[in-house]
Amino acid sequence: MDEVKDNDSSFEKDNSDSINSNNVNSFDKKPEERVSGHNDSENRNEESINRSFDEERNAPKDISQKHKDMPREDMHREEKTDSFKSDKEFEESYDDDSDDSESKSSMWIASTLILSVLLVASIFTQGFGITGGAVKDSEVLSAGVSQNELIFMDSDSCTTLCDEMEPIAKEIAEKAGLNFKRLKFTQPADIPGFVLINDGELTISGIENEAALTKQVCDVTDNEAVCDEVSVAVQEQAKVAAEAEQPRIDISIDDDEIKGDPGAPVTLIEFSDYECPYCARFASQTLVQIDEKYIKTGKVRLVFRDFPLGTHRNAQKAAEAAECAGEQGKYYEYHDKLFENQKSLSIDNFKAWAGDLDLDIEMFNECLDNSEQADEVKKDLQDGQIAGVSGTPAFFINGKFISGAQPFEVFERIIESELAR
């Protein structure tokens, strides 16, 4: 028999597919350029007013009764006075505009950003599922919009996803050095959206998932910390692609104990050793998460098959003891007891733990002492070797092989892929 070994794998962070960011508009025109445009417009208005005034003076026209009765000299004096007043009022108005040009320009920039957020959000509703532009939290906008900000947009109808994504979006914003604000629309939205303002550049899009948002923020800000996360996501995508190409191995669950709904759409078969430290780590960490999210909800059924390594002197009898407990309907309770007390495995303790679980002690001791389950354990070991198992723990998710104590995210990704089939 080939020598077998424990399998281990370092925990890694998982990210999903990304989408490209959608750059909608840019506000990078300098304030002095807007002031210059404003001055040109005012100069043209002044020339137009003066030209109209001269044409009106030279053109033949009716004289009002007031002017008929007025001496010609006085009438001419009044016309000059009116002209002076008109020019003076215009110049005073122009001077006021010039004095306030910079402040008005700044106000225009802020107002344009705010209006653009609302306008584009209402126009591009199909982009992130918002069907109306009514804003509930208007105080968010009244506080103004900075040049480096991420505005998280959600709706009352987007409950679970929006609640999950808001703290994630806030964390990404902080990592990228962006201010974070939240904006709620009164109309329904299928998914949350965001407005990203970075150095005057405006980007608006929906948020499909954490990986997509991270990629979009990286593309716009080029922030090193955020882009590092994208690199991890790319690596994970490569793993997903490799897993998709992985062939399925036809392996039986035999007559081994099932945890969960026997009719669950996803079958997780584990080959394990009760004396293997990596197997104990899986049982106390990753399996707890799988149990909570998938087994208890009827999506996954777990089948535990024995694979005692020859280098572990207590592994064979520990596997037999679990099988003996299974004969009395408490396989997984005994399974947990063995991993919880892995450093204390012994025949005496196997029998003591049977008492702790209120098993029939006489029946259990007879089963264990007579090695009644030895052939069952040996059959599991042989099936594992035929399937290509050489170390523990080893797993098959609907026939797809996973080697080692992988983190929960690896199991989650494959399980979700299988559920989506």
C-alpha positions in Angstrom: 0.0 0.0 0.0 1.3 3.4 -0.9 2.3 5.6 2.0 -0.3 8.3 2.7 -0.1 11.6 4.5 -2.0 14.4 6.1 -3.1 17.2 3.7 -3.0 20.8 4.6 -3.7 24.1 2.8 -3.3 27.7 3.9 -6.4 29.8 4.2 -7.0 32.2 1.4 -9.4 35.1 0.7 -12.1 34.4 -2.0 -13.5 37.1 -4.5 -16.1 36.8 -7.3 -16.4 38.0 -11.1 -15.9 41.6 -11.8 -17.3 43.9 -14.1 -16.0 46.8 -15.7 -16.8 50.1 -14.2 -19.0 52.5 -16.2 -17.5 56.0 -16.4 -20.5 58.3 -16.9 -19.2 61.9 -16.8 -16.2 64.1 -15.9 -16.0 67.4 -14.1 -12.5 68.7 -14.7 -13.1 72.2 -16.2 -11.1 74.8 -14.2 -13.1 77.5 -12.3 -11.1 80.3 -14.0 -12.1 78.9 -17.4 -15.8 79.2 -16.3 -15.2 82.8 -15.1 -13.6 83.7 -18.4 -16.6 82.3 -20.3 -18.9 84.2 -18.0 -17.0 87.5 -18.7 -17.2 87.0 -22.4 -20.9 86.5 -22.2 -21.4 89.7 -20.1 -19.3 91.8 -22.6 -21.5 90.6 -25.4 -24.6 91.6 -23.4 -23.1 95.1 -22.8 -22.4 95.7 -26.5 -25.9 94.5 -27.4 -27.6 96.8 -24.8 -25.5 99.8 -26.0 -26.3 99.1 -29.7 -30.0 98.7 -29.0 -30.0 102.0 -27.1 -28.3 103.9 -29.9 -30.7 102.5 -32.5 -33.6 103.5 -30.3 -32.3 107.1 -30.0 -31.8 107.5 -33.8 -34.9 105.8 -34.9 -38.1 107.9 -35.6 -40.6 107.3 -32.9 -43.7 108.8 -31.2 -43.2 111.3 -28.5 -45.3 110.9 -25.4 -47.5 113.6 -24.1 -45.0 114.3 -21.3 -42.2 115.0 -23.9 -44.5 117.1 -26.1 -45.1 119.5 -23.3 -41.5 119.5 -22.2 -39.0 122.1 -23.7 -36.7 120.5 -26.2 -33.6 121.3 -24.1 -35.1 119.6 -21.0 -36.2 116.6 -23.0 -32.7 116.1 -24.3 -31.3 116.4 -20.8 -33.7 113.7 -19.5 -32.6 111.3 -22.2 -29.0 111.7 -21.3 -29.8 111.2 -17.6 -31.7 108.0 -18.4 -28.8 106.7 -20.5 -26.4 107.4 -17.7 -28.5 105.5 -15.2 -28.9 102.5 -17.5 -25.1 102.2 -18.1 -24.3 102.8 -14.4 -26.8 100.1 -13.2 -25.3 97.6 -15.7 -21.7 98.4 -14.6 -22.6 98.0 -10.9 -24.3 94.6 -11.7 -21.3 93.5 -13.7 -18.9 94.5 -10.9 -20.9 92.5 -8.4 -20.7 89.4 -10.7 -17.0 89.8 -11.0 -16.4 90.1 -7.3 -18.4 86.9 -6.7 -17.2 85.0 -9.7 -15.0 82.6 -7.9 -17.5 81.8 -5.2 -20.3 81.4 -7.7 -18.0 79.1 -9.8 -17.3 76.9 -6.7 -21.0 76.8 -6.0 -21.7 75.8 -9.6 -19.2 72.9 -9.3 -20.8 71.6 -6.1 -24.3 72.1 -7.5 -23.5 70.4 -10.8 -22.1 67.4 -8.9 -25.2 67.1 -6.8 -27.5 67.6 -9.7 -25.5 65.1 -11.8 -25.8 62.5 -9.1 -29.6 62.9 -9.1 -30.0 63.3 -12.9 -27.7 60.4 -13.9 -29.2 58.2 -11.1 -32.6 58.8 -12.6 -31.6 58.4 -16.2 -29.4 55.3 -15.8 -32.0 53.4 -13.6 -31.6 50.2 -15.6 -28.0 50.1 -14.7 -28.7 49.3 -11.0 -32.4 48.6 -10.9 -33.6 52.0 -9.6 -36.9 52.9 -11.2 -37.3 56.4 -9.8 -35.3 59.3 -8.7 -37.0 60.4 -5.5 -34.4 60.7 -2.7 -35.4 59.9 0.8 -32.2 61.0 2.6 -32.0 64.5 1.1 -29.8 65.7 4.0 -27.0 63.6 2.6 -26.9 65.9 -0.5 -27.5 69.1 1.4 -24.2 68.5 3.2 -22.4 68.8 -0.2 -20.4 66.4 -2.3 -16.6 66.2 -2.1 -14.2 65.6 -5.0 -13.3 62.2 -3.5 -16.3 60.3 -2.4 -18.2 57.1 -2.6 -22.0 57.4 -2.3 -23.7 54.1 -1.6 -27.3 54.1 -3.0 -29.9 51.6 -1.9 -33.7 51.2 -1.6 -36.2 49.9 0.9 -36.9 47.0 -1.4 -33.3 46.0 -1.6 -33.0 44.6 1.9 -30.7 41.7 2.4 -28.2 42.5 -0.4 -28.0 46.2 0.4 -27.6 45.5 4.1 -24.8 43.1 3.3 -23.0 45.4 0.8 -23.1 48.7 2.8 -20.4 47.8 5.3 -18.3 46.2 2.5 -18.7 49.4 0.4 -17.7 51.5 3.4 -14.6 49.4 4.1 -13.5 49.6 0.4 -14.1 53.4 0.4 -12.0 53.8 3.6 -9.2 51.7 2.1 -9.2 53.9 -1.1 -9.2 57.1 1.0 -12.7 58.1 -0.1 -15.4 59.8 2.0 -18.4 57.5 2.4 -22.1 58.5 2.3 -25.3 56.6 2.0 -28.2 57.7 -0.2 -31.6 56.0 -0.2 -34.2 56.2 -3.1 -37.9 55.7 -2.4 -38.4 53.7 -5.5 -37.6 49.9 -5.6 -34.1 48.7 -6.6 -33.1 45.1 -7.2 -29.4 45.7 -6.2 -27.5 48.6 -4.6 -25.7 51.2 -6.7 -22.9 53.6 -6.1 -21.6 57.0 -7.2 -17.8 57.3 -7.1 -16.4 60.8 -7.4 -12.6 60.8 -7.7 -10.7 64.0 -8.6 -13.8 65.3 -10.4 -14.4 62.1 -12.3 -17.9 60.7 -11.9 -18.6 56.9 -12.1 -22.0 55.4 -11.5 -22.9 51.7 -11.6 -24.7 48.9 -9.8 -23.0 46.7 -7.2 -23.3 43.0 -8.2 -20.9 41.7 -5.5 -17.8 42.7 -3.5 -15.4 41.6 -6.2 -17.1 43.8 -8.8 -17.1 46.9 -6.6 -13.5 46.3 -5.6 -12.5 46.1 -9.3 -14.4 49.3 -10.2 -12.9 51.3 -7.3 -9.4 50.1 -8.3 -9.9 51.1 -11.9 -11.0 54.6 -11.0 -8.7 55.4 -8.0 -5.7 53.2 -8.9 -5.3 52.7 -5.1 -2.7 50.1 -4.3 -4.5 48.5 -1.4 -7.7 48.1 -3.3 -6.0 46.9 -6.4 -4.1 44.3 -4.4 -7.5 42.8 -3.6 -8.3 42.7 -7.3 -5.2 40.7 -7.9 -6.3 38.1 -5.3 -9.7 38.0 -7.1 -8.1 37.3 -10.5 -6.2 34.4 -8.9 -9.4 33.0 -7.5 -11.1 33.4 -10.9 -8.3 31.2 -12.3 -9.0 28.6 -9.7 -12.7 28.7 -10.5 -12.0 28.2 -14.1 -9.7 25.2 -13.3 -12.4 23.7 -11.0 -15.0 24.1 -13.8 -12.7 22.0 -16.1 -12.1 19.4 -13.4 -13.5 16.0 -14.2 -16.1 14.4 -11.9 -15.1 11.2 -10.1 -17.9 8.6 -9.7 -17.7 7.6 -6.1 -20.2 5.8 -4.0 -21.5 6.9 -0.6 -21.7 3.2 0.3 -23.8 2.6 3.3 -22.1 5.3 5.4 -23.8 7.7 7.7 -25.5 10.8 6.2 -25.7 14.1 7.9 -28.4 16.4 6.5 -31.3 15.9 4.1 -30.7 12.5 2.2 -32.3 14.2 -0.8 -30.1 17.3 -0.8 -28.9 18.4 -4.3 -25.2 18.5 -3.3 -23.3 15.6 -1.8 -20.1 16.2 0.2 -18.1 13.1 0.8 -15.2 13.4 3.2 -12.4 10.8 3.7 -10.9 11.5 7.0 -8.8 10.2 9.9 -9.7 10.9 13.6 -6.1 11.3 14.5 -5.3 13.7 11.7 -4.8 17.3 13.0 -5.9 18.9 9.8 -9.0 16.8 9.8 -9.8 18.1 13.3 -9.2 21.6 12.2 -11.7 21.1 9.3 -14.2 19.7 11.7 -14.0 22.5 14.3 -13.8 25.4 11.8 -14.9 24.9 8.1 -17.4 22.1 8.7 -19.2 24.3 11.3 -19.8 26.9 8.6 -20.8 24.4 6.0 -23.3 22.9 8.4 -24.9 26.2 9.3 -25.2 27.5 5.7 -25.8 24.4 3.7 -26.5 21.2 5.7 -29.1 22.6 8.0 -30.8 24.3 5.1 -31.2 21.1 3.1 -28.8 22.1 0.4 -25.9 19.7 1.2 -25.7 16.2 2.7 -22.4 15.1 4.3 -21.1 11.6 4.1 -18.2 10.7 6.3 -16.0 7.9 5.1 -13.0 6.5 7.1 -9.5 6.7 5.8 -7.2 5.8 8.8 -3.6 6.4 8.1 -1.1 3.7 9.0 1.1 6.2 10.9 -1.7 6.9 13.4 -2.0 4.0 15.8 -5.4 5.0 17.2 -7.1 6.0 14.0 -8.4 2.5 13.0 -10.0 1.8 16.4 -11.4 5.3 16.6 -13.1 4.8 13.2 -14.5 1.5 14.4 -15.8 3.1 17.6 -17.6 5.7 15.6 -19.2 3.0 13.5 -20.2 1.2 16.6 -21.9 4.3 17.9 -23.6 4.6 14.5 -25.2 1.2 15.1 -27.1 2.9 17.9 -28.0 6.0 15.9 -25.4 8.4 17.2 -22.6 8.4 14.6 -22.1 12.1 14.2 -22.4 12.8 18.0 -19.6 10.3 18.5 -17.7 11.8 15.5 -17.7 15.2 17.2 -16.6 13.7 20.5 -13.6 12.0 18.9 -12.4 15.2 17.2 -13.0 17.3 20.3 -10.8 14.9 22.3 -8.3 14.0 19.6 -5.3 14.1 21.9 -6.9 11.6 24.3 -7.7 8.8 21.9 -7.6 5.3 23.6 -9.7 2.2 24.0 -10.7 3.1 27.5 -11.8 6.6 26.5 -13.7 5.3 23.5 -15.8 3.2 26.0 -16.1 6.1 28.4 -17.4 8.5 25.7 -20.0 5.9 24.7 -21.3 6.3 28.2 -21.3 10.1 28.0 -23.6 9.8 25.0 -25.9 7.4 26.8 -25.2 4.5 24.5 -25.8 0.9 25.5 -22.4 0.3 27.0 -22.5 -3.5 26.8 -23.5 -3.5 23.2 -20.9 -0.8 22.3 -18.1 -2.6 24.1 -18.9 -5.9 22.4 -18.9 -4.2 19.0 -15.6 -2.5 19.6 -13.8 -5.4 21.3 -14.8 -7.9 18.6 -13.8 -5.5 15.7 -17.3 -5.9 14.2 -16.8 -2.7 12.1 -13.3 -3.4 11.0 -14.3 -4.5 7.5 -16.5 -1.5 7.1 -13.6 0.8 7.8 -11.4 -1.2 5.5 -13.9 -0.9 2.7 -14.0 2.9 3.0 -10.2 3.0 2.9 -10.1 0.9 -0.3 -12.8 3.0 -2.0 -10.8 6.1 -1.2 -7.6 4.8 -2.7 -9.4 3.7 -5.9 -10.8 7.3 -6.1 -7.3 8.7 -5.9 -7.2 9.7 -2.2 -3.7 9.5 -0.7 -3.9 11.8 2.3 -6.4 13.3 4.7 -8.7 15.1 4.7 -9.9 14.6 1.1 -13.3 15.6 -0.3 -15.6 15.1 -3.2 -18.4 17.6 -3.9 -20.7 16.0 -6.4 -17.7 14.1 -7.6 -15.3 17.2 -7.8 -12.1 16.5 -5.8 -10.7 18.8 -3.1 -7.5 17.9 -1.4 -6.6 19.2 2.1 -8.1 21.4 4.8 -9.2 24.2 2.5 -10.9 27.3 3.9 -14.7 27.6 3.8 -14.6 29.9 0.8 -13.3 27.1 -1.4 -16.2 24.8 -0.4 -18.7 27.7 -0.7 -17.6 28.5 -4.2 -17.9 24.9 -5.5 -21.2 24.3 -3.6 -22.7 27.5 -5.0 -21.6 26.4 -8.5 -23.2 23.1 -8.1 -26.4 24.6 -6.7 -26.6 26.9 -9.8 -26.4 24.0 -12.3 
